[in-house]
Amino acid sequence: MICLLHLGRIDYATALDLQSSLVDLRKQGRIADTLLLLEHNPVITLGRNTNKQNLIAPPALLAQKAVELYETDRGGDVTFHGPGQLVGYPIFDLRGFSPRVGAVEYVRNLEEVLIRTCGDLGIPCQRIAGLTGVWTQTPEPRKLAAIGVHISRGVTSHGFALNVTTDLDYFKLIVPCGISDKPVTAIEKEVETKHRPMPSMEEVMNFVSTNFGRVFRQQTLWLESLDQLLRSGNQRQGDEANQKPPEDDKIDIPLKVPRELREIHRESGDEIFLA
């Protein structure tokens, strides 16, 4: 089962702290797989593979525009989060899926969720070989969603950012994901060109939640609060109390994907950084 929580708009630091806490709880089996859906205040984040030259704006301009700056442990390069962008943070234990989901398959599944969601909205999308994310199927592909994840001892954090009504001018402050020859876009812009009605953020979230259930072949359950999430995990913990944790749960060997590689590589360690 996947528990879903809509947190509204929260600052990036709060989201980082929350993810850290939930990852620990997921490793202990105290909560089920969880998907956090939210928006952020304007923030630029630097992934583990960031080339600092891809941050174009000087500190003074970021301060003027009230854009925060954070270095993170997710994979990928530099990206922007802000109002009108649906951010998803799956806290999943990949070892709990049957058959077990590997790192590469997990990221491909995230892409599939977003491709199906955009298709539901009448926006045909695709993958591009050698890159991670979701792109429009047009003569000039435009990036609709970015993905950058961190996997520690089988448990995921960070996730995806889908531009819905995002102010695309913010992306002029950076070279998005280090890709200078392909523009970014938003659902709002794409539906306008197709003369389709603009979906609400709630409608987009509902499509995303439905497609998470279909792609990961799990039931989804909307929760109203973090307290409800913790209560839902108590029964799970009781059910698994007599199960001994696998020996590899004690291993914490980091694997850092080389900066120059954008394509996801085969998992070869316990902690994975994906671009």
Order of alpha helices (4+ residues) and beta strands (2+ residues): beta-alpha-beta-beta-alpha-beta-beta-beta-alpha-beta-beta-beta-beta-alpha-alpha-beta-alpha-beta-beta
